[in-house]
Amino acid sequence: MLLAMPAPLPPPDLDAAAAYPQVGQVRAALAARDWPALRALVDGQDPHGRTFLVGEAGEAEDIEEFLRDVLAQRPDDALAGALLGSHLIRAGWRIRSSYRAQHVSREQFAQFHDHLRRAEQVLIDVTARHPDDAAAWTQRITNARGLELGQAEARRRYDQLAKHHPHHLPAQASLLQQFCPKWSGTWERAHGFARECADAAPPGAPNAVLVVEAHLEEALDHDNLGKASAHLRGAHVRHEIHQAAQQSVWHPGFRNGWGWVWVRSVFAMAFCLLEEYPAAAQQFAAMGPLGDEAMFGYIGDPAKQFQKFRDKAYAKGGQS
């Protein structure tokens, strides 16, 4: 008697609005140019959520004129400035593309830097008026990287934010990129900063994901999944990934708060490459139908790669 094959799982939903309903609400308020509704939504969140929504809202196209009008009427409005800065940075990054510098044209770089310089002018004013605004400082950390202002300036910006928000994961994730060799950093500095953030965070907080992300950055820098897997299976690296999981996703105090799908996606990829499929399947199961591009975009189409890793984890890890 032939056994029926289990039905294949549908592709993951990578849209942030599927995991965080406020994202869809912010998009709708932006589309309607409803500033009071937009502000109520964003300012009603904690600092992590506010930064998250500022980043997501910044992805919208054709909103620069609207945001400039709002800011002209309300020059002291931190949210209007942070959103405009976020929008300009993301518009510039789309022009630059995600390719390494040698594959980006001179004209692309010129437009990219023009957008970032305009964002910088806006964000400098926001952080001068509102030195505790985590969303604006996070955008400035990203901007420092794009404008190639150097490691010291990026760290200075982070330290200004950390005075008010010492465990702000979005800012830490942005600074971690700055410390990687592809942005003129070193692996030693990247790993050191990731461990610093993980060790300082409260038990069960998501910040230890940075340790895993730093190891994945180095592993995937080999441009070969076999070599990446071998790198992660080194005793020291494996131990650090397990320790990071104990501090975060395996800790009883871990909660599915802002950014949780990204956190679990990063761990799921790492456990797959470690060939620890039950641990990977556990993270995929916790996400249900959701997913995050996380590091999957480094190795191809993120949705297809996520699905391939998930299918393998379930097949070998005993989940369905």
Summary of the structure (lengths in Angstrom):
residues: 320
radius of gyration: 20.0
end to end distance: 22.3
largest distance: 73.4
contacts: 1043
relative contact order: 0.09
helix: 71%
strand: 1%
